[in-house]
């Protein structure tokens, strides 16, 4: 054990070995939402699927939002993730062109 902070080595987290947990999940999502509190944030990933479903008001709609997974993290982690995602999107758009903005409303027939 190091005797003082000067004896400690600094390593970059990206150089740490990686392994998958036994309960590792890989899934597809085409929607994301954020639930937040003062202490943390919860990212909820969903998939919009074609399926006739009734809303709480009893209206039949042709789509359903199926929640797949939720991930809770501290706001510090959210900020780091936001920086990482912004950089990756910037790199992607430089290579392939600007991405379209996701519409807030969709058009359904009937």
N, C-alpha and C positions, 0 to 999 in steps of 0.2 A: 504494500500500500504506500502511495506517495506520502512523503512527510509534509510537503507544502505545495501550494498551487504551482510554484515554479518547477516542481519535479514532475508535474503532470504533462502528458503529451496531448496535443490536439490532433484529432483526426476528422476528416470530412465524412459526414454521414453517408454520402453517396458511395464511399469506398467500403462500407460495411458489407459482410457477406449477407446474402438473402436466402431465405427458405420459405416455403409455403406451409401455412398452418394446416392441420388436418381438416378443419372446417372452412377452408378457403372457398370462396364463391366467385364464379365468373358468370356474368349475366349481361343481357342486352337491355338498354334503356334508350328511349327517344324523347324522354321528358325528364326534367329535374325541377324540384321545388326546394325551398328552404324554410325550415321552421327554426325560430331563434329565441333564445332567452338571454339574459344578461351574462350568463356564465358560458354558454356554449351554443353551437349551431348544429342542426340536424339536416343533412342533405338527403332528400328522398328521391330515389330514382324509380321511374315508372315507364311502362310501355303503353302507348295508345294503340288499342286494338279494335278491329272491326267486330262489333257484336251488338245486336239490338238490346238495349238496356233501358230501364225506366229510371228517371231521375227521382229525387226526393219529392218533387212536385207532381210526379206521375206522368211526365212527358217521356215518350219513347224516343231515344236518340240512337244513332247507328254506331256509336263508339263507346268504349269504356277505357278508363285509365286504370291499368292494373299495376299497383305498387309492387316493385320487385325487391328493393332493399333500401334500408335507411342507415346512414353512417353519421354518428355524432362525433364532434370534435371541438376543441377549444377554439376561441376566436383567433388566437395566435396561429394555430394550424390552418384555419380558414384563410388567413391573410397570406401565409406562405403558399397555399394551394392556388390562390387567386393569382399570385405572381407567376407561378409555374405555368398555369393554364394560359395566362395572357401571353407569355413568351412562346409557348407552343403554338397558339393560334396565329401569332404574328409570323412565326417561321413557316407555318402551313400556308398562310395567305401569300407570303413572298414567293413560295414555290408554285402554288396552284391557282392563285387568284383569290379575290375577295369572296368571303362567304356571305350568303344571304342571311338576313335577319329572320329569326323564327317568328311566324305570325302569332299574334295573341288570340286571334279568332280564326275559326275554320268555317268553311261553307259546307253545309250538308243539305241534301235535297229533301223536300217534303216538309 
